[in-house]
């Protein structure tokens, strides 16, 4: 059974941590693949040349779920809802870029990460928001 007393913001933050841990483990797990370290040392991975610009882009994209751990807890519900949905869409799009080179363990982790983000969507969509004009709670 799921504890229904957990605040949605806390659950969202925890789910982003869960996604991040899966992403990190999936990346670390690749290091055990035969020939992967040697491929990294060539500067080209899966046919893609690793440049400083690509690493910076990867840093920005990785920062999205990291930032959502914090923002999920501190943002106002109406902003929190859309921040989580937009961050989830971007993160799923990043996952989709890895589909052509998926192996079975990547697919396993990606399925778990995707399920967590779908849960993030569900929780975010249900966050209560306040109508600023009437100061009344509404559910979108």
C-alpha positions as CSV (number, residue, x, y, z in Angstrom):
1,X,0.0,0.0,0.0
2,X,1.1,3.5,-0.7
3,X,1.2,6.0,2.2
4,X,-1.5,8.5,1.3
5,X,-0.2,11.0,3.9
6,X,2.9,11.9,1.8
7,X,2.6,15.5,0.5
8,X,2.5,15.5,-3.3
9,X,5.5,17.9,-3.4
10,X,7.5,15.4,-1.3
11,X,6.5,12.5,-3.5
12,X,7.4,14.4,-6.7
13,X,10.8,15.3,-5.3
14,X,11.3,11.6,-4.3
15,X,10.3,10.4,-7.7
16,X,12.8,12.8,-9.4
17,X,15.5,11.3,-7.0
18,X,14.4,7.8,-8.1
19,X,14.7,8.8,-11.8
20,X,18.1,10.3,-11.2
21,X,19.4,7.3,-9.4
22,X,18.2,5.1,-12.3
23,X,19.9,7.4,-14.8
24,X,23.2,7.4,-12.9
25,X,23.2,3.6,-12.5
26,X,22.3,3.0,-16.1
27,X,25.3,5.2,-17.1
28,X,27.6,3.6,-14.6
29,X,26.4,0.1,-15.7
30,X,27.6,0.9,-19.2
31,X,31.2,1.0,-18.0
32,X,31.0,-2.8,-17.4
33,X,30.2,-3.4,-21.1
34,X,33.1,-4.9,-23.0
35,X,34.9,-2.3,-25.1
36,X,32.9,0.7,-23.7
37,X,35.8,2.3,-21.8
38,X,38.0,1.9,-24.9
39,X,35.3,3.5,-27.1
40,X,35.1,6.5,-24.6
41,X,38.8,6.9,-24.8
42,X,38.6,7.3,-28.6
43,X,36.3,10.3,-28.2
44,X,33.5,8.8,-30.1
45,X,30.6,6.8,-28.5
46,X,28.0,5.0,-30.6
47,X,29.2,6.9,-33.6
48,X,28.9,10.3,-31.9
49,X,31.9,12.5,-31.5
50,X,32.1,13.7,-27.9
51,X,32.8,17.5,-27.9
52,X,32.9,20.1,-25.1
53,X,29.7,21.5,-26.5
54,X,28.0,18.1,-26.4
55,X,29.2,17.6,-22.8
56,X,27.8,21.0,-21.9
57,X,24.4,20.2,-23.5
58,X,24.4,16.9,-21.6
59,X,25.1,18.8,-18.4
60,X,22.2,21.1,-19.0
61,X,19.9,18.2,-19.8
62,X,21.0,16.3,-16.7
63,X,20.5,19.4,-14.6
64,X,16.7,19.3,-15.3
65,X,15.9,16.3,-13.1
66,X,18.4,17.5,-10.5
67,X,16.8,20.9,-10.3
68,X,13.3,19.3,-10.1
69,X,14.3,17.5,-6.9
70,X,14.5,21.0,-5.3
71,X,11.8,22.8,-7.3
72,X,9.2,20.1,-6.6
73,X,9.4,21.0,-2.9
74,X,9.6,24.8,-3.1
75,X,7.5,26.0,-6.0
76,X,3.9,27.2,-5.6
77,X,1.5,24.4,-6.8
78,X,0.3,26.1,-10.0
79,X,4.0,26.7,-11.1
80,X,5.0,23.3,-9.7
81,X,2.4,21.5,-11.9
82,X,3.7,22.9,-15.1
83,X,7.4,22.8,-14.1
84,X,7.1,19.1,-13.5
85,X,5.2,18.4,-16.7
86,X,7.6,20.4,-18.8
87,X,10.6,18.9,-17.1
88,X,9.1,15.4,-17.6
89,X,8.5,16.0,-21.3
90,X,12.1,17.2,-21.8
91,X,13.5,14.3,-19.8
92,X,11.4,11.8,-21.8
93,X,12.6,13.4,-25.0
94,X,16.2,13.0,-23.8
95,X,15.5,9.3,-23.1
96,X,14.1,8.9,-26.6
97,X,17.4,10.0,-28.1
98,X,19.0,6.9,-26.7
99,X,16.5,4.5,-28.2
100,X,18.6,3.7,-31.3
101,X,21.5,2.4,-29.2
102,X,19.4,0.6,-26.6
103,X,20.5,-2.7,-25.2
104,X,18.4,-4.9,-22.9
105,X,19.7,-3.3,-19.6
106,X,19.2,0.2,-21.0
107,X,15.6,-0.7,-22.0
108,X,15.0,-2.0,-18.5
109,X,16.1,1.1,-16.8
110,X,14.4,3.4,-19.4
111,X,11.1,1.6,-18.8
112,X,11.4,2.2,-15.0
113,X,12.4,5.8,-15.5
114,X,9.5,6.4,-18.0
115,X,7.1,4.8,-15.5
116,X,8.3,7.2,-12.8
117,X,7.9,10.2,-15.1
118,X,4.4,9.1,-16.0
119,X,3.6,9.0,-12.3
120,X,5.2,12.5,-12.0
121,X,2.7,13.6,-14.7
122,X,-0.2,12.1,-12.8
123,X,0.7,13.7,-9.5
124,X,1.5,17.0,-11.1
125,X,-1.8,17.2,-13.0
126,X,-3.7,16.6,-9.8
127,X,-1.9,19.4,-7.8
128,X,-4.5,21.8,-6.4
129,X,-4.1,25.3,-7.8
130,X,-5.5,28.6,-6.6
131,X,-7.6,31.0,-8.6
132,X,-5.9,34.3,-7.8
133,X,-9.1,36.3,-8.6
134,X,-11.4,34.4,-6.2
135,X,-8.7,32.9,-4.0
136,X,-10.4,29.6,-4.4
137,X,-8.9,26.1,-4.9
138,X,-9.5,24.5,-8.3
139,X,-8.3,21.2,-9.7
140,X,-7.4,21.1,-13.3
